[in-house]
Amino acid sequence: MAAQNSAGIQTLLDAEREAQKIVQRDRTKKVKDAKAEAQKEIEEYRQQKQEEFEKFEKEQNGGNKKAEEDADKETEKKLAEIKQIGEKTGPKVVQDLLKAVVDVKPVAPERIAQPVA
């Protein structure tokens, strides 16, 4: 009877060891699955944030382009105004400059004009 008990105990110990191996294998598989799932979630989150960043960047660049276009239009408008004023007053300015150069009227400074006493 002792041999039977000993064989029964040995069978129970073997079954317990086998159960521990199965549990350990299952835990290892669960950890691997959890790690893979976490990696997948991280990648999805990264992709989502990348898309949000790209959208934000496009919006900001669009704002800059709009400001750039507005500045270009304003510059063109101012240049057109300056050209128009130049065309209108240019001949008069040239005439005044030539008159000043050609019709010289020398004037002695006041200090030189007074006799030294």
NORLIN-V407674 format. One record per pair of residues at least 6 apart in sequence whose ideal C-beta (glycine too) atoms are under 6 Angstrom apart, sorted by sequence separation. I is the first residue (numbers start at 1). GAP is how many residues later the second one is. D is the distance in whole Angstrom. If there is no record, write none. Layout:
# NORLIN-V407674
((I & GAP & D) (I & GAP & D))
This chain:
# NORLIN-V407674
none
